[in-house]
Amino acid sequence: MKILKEELVDLWNVVCPNCQSEILNKNGKYKNRQRFICLDCGLTFTSYSKTILDSTKLSNAIWETIIECTVNRTSLKELSKETNISITSLCNIRQKLLKLLQQHNQFDQILQDYYHNPKEDTSLFFNHQEITLYYFEYNDKMNIAFFYDSDYFVSKAISNKALIKFQNKTYYPNLKLTAINDSDDNKILKYSEELKSYLKSFYGIKASHLSLYTNLFDLIYQNSMDEIIDYILTILSTPVKK
């Protein structure tokens, strides 16, 4: 991938990260990156300003290697040898990347669309169509739950307590919980078995990090390698809201 190696900036696709204005002029280069000046607020910036790539000390090539190795489940030991970065640092970088991806997961939004509290006016317009929440036990405290719709899967790790809460028909009247053992849908069974196998390939995932890896699996399961890398690079080069 050469998306990061060759910064081909189209002025029409750039907006000011401060005021969102599109009235800009090119203003020289900074560290081999195109600099712009906003004609509305006067801010000077590059296309990477306020993004993760803006403050990183890693080269563009190293970022691409880390992304590809994360998707390919390359061990941190192997990645450390290839990039000459310590395993500790790589572990922190990988977690930061996975957490950034998790912010774009739609699981909680889907749940919110089906949440109804009779005492709150804000939840009056909940979704009245029935939706199935599939789940399987990960260990004695955690479960992996997922929605499936039109060949699209979105998953998250949830506790036993949360699973019980979702069974409450007062708050989730149209949410149907189904254990995968009770499903005869081959697509559901195939997805869940591959997700189980994927999670087992990692050693000792913390409960707090479990959703990071189920989310990464969803990306891998439903997209080609080029699509995944393009998607991640787009997120990395998107301004971070402070």
Phi and psi in degrees as a GROMACS rama.xvg file:
@    title "Ramachandran Plot"
@    xaxis  label "Phi"
@    yaxis  label "Psi"
@TYPE xy
-117.302  16.8515  LYS-2
-61.8297  -40.1647  ILE-3
-87.6703  -28.3427  LEU-4
-70.8266  -34.5279  LYS-5
-122.825  102.423  GLU-6
-81.5605  96.2118  GLU-7
-98.5785  98.5835  LEU-8
-99.2796  124.664  VAL-9
-97.6728  118.19  ASP-10
-54.7762  -32.3342  LEU-11
-72.4263  -15.8669  TRP-12
-100.289  7.41279  ASN-13
-109.741  137.161  VAL-14
-126.833  157.115  VAL-15
-67.7077  127.118  CYS-16
-71.4723  -10.7744  PRO-17
-92.4305  -50.8563  ASN-18
-119.16  1.4195  CYS-19
66.6675  15.0134  GLN-20
-70.147  147.185  SER-21
-103.096  3.69472  GLU-22
-89.5787  93.6852  ILE-23
-131.847  161.271  LEU-24
-131.302  146.955  ASN-25
-69.308  144.99  LYS-26
-140.224  54.2514  ASN-27
80.2845  -161.668  GLY-28
-126.065  151.548  LYS-29
-138.038  116.981  TYR-30
52.7905  44.8519  LYS-31
64.2142  18.8758  ASN-32
-116.121  142.395  ARG-33
-63.9348  128.37  GLN-34
-100.941  144.705  ARG-35
-124.851  157.971  PHE-36
-126.14  132.242  ILE-37
-83.532  126.482  CYS-38
-81.1234  -6.04605  LEU-39
-93.7798  -50.4677  ASP-40
-109.437  -9.49881  CYS-41
86.5505  1.46993  GLY-42
-68.3734  137.213  LEU-43
-103.527  139.041  THR-44
-160.685  166.66  PHE-45
-108.692  172.611  THR-46
-67.3822  -11.7139  SER-47
-101.801  0.641118  TYR-48
-57.3192  137.16  SER-49
62.3855  23.7345  LYS-50
-113.38  168.891  THR-51
-60.417  -34.7662  ILE-52
-70.4186  -18.3568  LEU-53
-68.0324  -41.3525  ASP-54
-102.185  -2.19827  SER-55
-70.4395  147.482  THR-56
-97.9111  -1.29093  LYS-57
-82.9938  146.548  LEU-58
-72.1731  161.968  SER-59
-60.9916  -38.697  ASN-60
-63.9859  -39.0392  ALA-61
-65.2074  -40.8731  ILE-62
-59.194  -43.8193  TRP-63
-62.7395  -40.6209  GLU-64
-63.9273  -44.1618  THR-65
-62.2019  -43.1609  ILE-66
-62.3085  -48.9502  ILE-67
-64.0476  -40.1188  GLU-68
-70.301  -32.6595  CYS-69
-64.9702  -44.5216  THR-70
-65.8557  -37.5762  VAL-71
-85.699  2.50694  ASN-72
60.588  34.8662  ARG-73
-67.0077  138.27  THR-74
-66.1946  152.314  SER-75
-63.4872  -30.8482  LEU-76
-64.1593  -45.8616  LYS-77
-66.664  -41.3221  GLU-78
-64.9728  -35.2878  LEU-79
-63.7232  -40.9367  SER-80
-66.5066  -36.8789  LYS-81
-74.8008  -34.3498  GLU-82
-103.577  -11.7092  THR-83
61.7138  34.2857  ASN-84
-115.16  141.999  ILE-85
-62.126  152.297  SER-86
-61.1002  -38.3253  ILE-87
-61.3571  -46.2153  THR-88
-64.3382  -42.119  SER-89
-64.2413  -36.8311  LEU-90
-61.9468  -44.0265  CYS-91
-65.0771  -41.25  ASN-92
-64.2371  -43.9751  ILE-93
-63.7621  -41.9896  ARG-94
-64.7358  -38.7569  GLN-95
-63.8582  -40.7834  LYS-96
-65.8029  -44.3505  LEU-97
-65.3305  -37.3491  LEU-98
-67.924  -35.3918  LYS-99
-64.8402  -42.5685  LEU-100
-64.3578  -37.1172  LEU-101
-63.1016  -28.4256  GLN-102
-62.9459  -19.0929  GLN-103
-99.5849  4.69888  HIS-104
-71.7834  137.657  ASN-105
-97.7434  4.82299  GLN-106
-57.9682  -51.2933  PHE-107
-64.8475  -34.4428  ASP-108
-66.8217  -39.3086  GLN-109
-63.3981  -44.4928  ILE-110
-58.9078  -43.874  LEU-111
-62.0311  -35.0566  GLN-112
-65.3917  -22.5065  ASP-113
-106.22  3.58567  TYR-114
-82.4249  135.861  TYR-115
-140.485  121.416  HIS-116
-115.496  112.398  ASN-117
-56.5751  -20.5343  PRO-118
-93.2601  -3.56285  LYS-119
-119.442  125.603  GLU-120
-66.9632  -25.7384  ASP-121
-69.1621  -16.6429  THR-122
-108.298  17.4597  SER-123
-67.6479  -30.0141  LEU-124
-99.6271  48.909  PHE-125
-77.738  163.386  PHE-126
-72.9573  126.57  ASN-127
-93.7478  -2.19669  HIS-128
-84.3309  142.213  GLN-129
-74.3484  139.591  GLU-130
-133.95  146.335  ILE-131
-100.83  131.636  THR-132
-106.618  107.799  LEU-133
-85.8069  151.996  TYR-134
-156.116  157.656  TYR-135
-146.014  154.771  PHE-136
-76.3855  129.624  GLU-137
-92.7366  -46.8537  TYR-138
-150.599  -166.983  ASN-139
-72.304  -8.14134  ASP-140
-119.17  -23.9937  LYS-141
-123.079  152.059  MET-142
-128.6  156.417  ASN-143
-106.514  120.816  ILE-144
-116.118  149.73  ALA-145
-154.76  151.853  PHE-146
-103.041  150.083  PHE-147
-137.445  127.333  TYR-148
-153.874  121.007  ASP-149
52.8319  50.7295  SER-150
67.7943  17.6515  ASP-151
-116.54  124.339  TYR-152
-109.148  141.51  PHE-153
-141.449  126.063  VAL-154
-126.893  166.03  SER-155
-163.302  150.152  LYS-156
-84.5266  132.048  ALA-157
-132.279  150.663  ILE-158
-78.8354  167.2  SER-159
-61.099  -36.9315  ASN-160
-63.2122  -42.0779  LYS-161
-66.3191  -37.9961  ALA-162
-61.8071  -40.3044  LEU-163
-65.6127  -39.2345  ILE-164
-62.5419  -39.0077  LYS-165
-70.3413  -15.2715  PHE-166
-82.0275  -7.61755  GLN-167
-75.5348  109.895  ASN-168
-71.2426  -14.4031  LYS-169
-68.4388  -41.0894  THR-170
-97.292  -24.4232  TYR-171
-131.873  67.489  TYR-172
-64.7719  -24.6989  PRO-173
-113.74  17.1493  ASN-174
-99.5705  118.641  LEU-175
-105.649  117.641  LYS-176
-90.9432  130.135  LEU-177
-135.87  121.747  THR-178
-70.5689  142.572  ALA-179
-62.4284  -25.8559  ILE-180
-66.4085  -18.1872  ASN-181
-96.9663  2.93907  ASP-182
-101.684  142.545  SER-183
-114.214  14.6746  ASP-184
-80.6909  117.419  ASP-185
-61.7156  -34.0456  ASN-186
-66.3833  -40.2008  LYS-187
-65.1493  -45.4547  ILE-188
-66.4391  -41.2195  LEU-189
-64.5043  -45.819  LYS-190
-59.7475  -48.8197  TYR-191
-64.938  -37.68  SER-192
-67.5695  -40.4703  GLU-193
-69.9461  -34.0655  GLU-194
-66.2673  -42.1051  LEU-195
-59.5494  -46.2823  LYS-196
-62.8491  -40.0379  SER-197
-62.1352  -46.9929  TYR-198
-65.2609  -33.6146  LEU-199
-69.6096  -19.8644  LYS-200
-74.1667  -12.0688  SER-201
-102.147  143.816  PHE-202
-95.1708  118.174  TYR-203
62.6873  57.258  GLY-204
-72.9896  128.41  ILE-205
-66.0871  149.086  LYS-206
-57.7571  -36.9967  ALA-207
-71.0018  -17.3604  SER-208
-105.044  -3.9629  HIS-209
-59.745  -42.0392  LEU-210
-65.3108  -26.8979  SER-211
-62.6749  -38.3834  LEU-212
-82.97  -31.7875  TYR-213
-67.1408  -35.8859  THR-214
-66.9373  -41.7405  ASN-215
-63.767  -39.568  LEU-216
-60.2561  -42.0585  PHE-217
-57.711  -40.943  ASP-218
-63.4074  -45.4099  LEU-219
-66.9304  -40.1596  ILE-220
-68.3981  -29.8212  TYR-221
-113.788  4.09506  GLN-222
-140.251  157.008  ASN-223
-77.1167  166.186  SER-224
-60.2367  -44.5892  MET-225
-63.1111  -39.0882  ASP-226
-64.6871  -40.3336  GLU-227
-64.7088  -47.3497  ILE-228
-64.6982  -42.627  ILE-229
-59.5919  -42.5188  ASP-230
-63.7675  -46.1249  TYR-231
-65.5495  -41.7139  ILE-232
-64.2928  -35.7436  LEU-233
-63.6789  -42.8742  THR-234
-65.064  -42.994  ILE-235
-62.4017  -31.391  LEU-236
-98.299  14.4859  SER-237
-94.0395  130.683  THR-238
-51.96  134.779  PRO-239
-85.5398  128.908  VAL-240
-76.1137  126.772  LYS-241
